[in-house]
Amino acid sequence: MKIRVMQIWGFLLAVLGWISVACSMAMECWKISSIGGQGGSAVITVGWYWSSLWRACFTDSSSTSNCYDFPVLWSVEGYLQIVRALLMSGMAAGVLAFILSLVGMECTYIGGKDKEKNRSVFTGGICHTTSGMLAASGYALYAQHVSAEYFNPRFDGLQFDLGTPLFLEWAGCAFQITGGIFFLVSVCKIWSQTYIENCHVNVPKKCSTKFAES
């Protein structure tokens, strides 16, 4: 695969992954639990408790939702604060990665000399990979907390299942990490080609100097 094509694919994958992470912060139903079941109950036919990063809601069978918005930052559970921090850190690293990679890509005419552009792309690839790993860590922490409550036999509260957004956003993180790897591989190919060319240029010079000395 050509270096330019590899960088374009890396940029597209990273953009798709970053947008997925950004959208996930506004998505609902990170965890969900239903009551009533198929047979229903005497009071409620069926209802759903669900929660996201910002609020918790109950939706009845008539699709009427009653929601409770989470209060200020320091009054939220600790794991939820960590998840928010990881996602926001990942998004910030992704923005920096976009700037660096866009400046250094072969198909752009900004960023200075080739050596500076390659360094910019390499740093952008590291930031893209770091961004995806930070976001994936946030989703994993949230899923671990929900699963620990679900499989804990001593837990007496309402048990939740993992919501669809978590699985979608893990795929988004994979796209972003893959995009970062594409950037890194493209720069490594450039550096390897440059190294080989320098070796071919320098070897005859060294041989000629040795023959001249002899």
Buried (B, 14 or more C-beta within 10 A) or exposed (E): EEBEEBBBBBBEBBBBBBBBBBEBBEBBBBBBBBBBEEEEEEEEBBBBBBBBBBEBBBBBEEEEEEBEEBEEEEEBEEBBBBBBEBBBBBBEBBEBBBEBBBBBBBEEEEBEEEEEBBBBBBBBBBBBBBBBBBBBBBBBBBBEBBBEBBEEEEEEEEEBEBBEBBEBBBEBBBBBBBBBBBBBBBBEBBEEEEEEEEEEEEEEEEEEEEEEEE
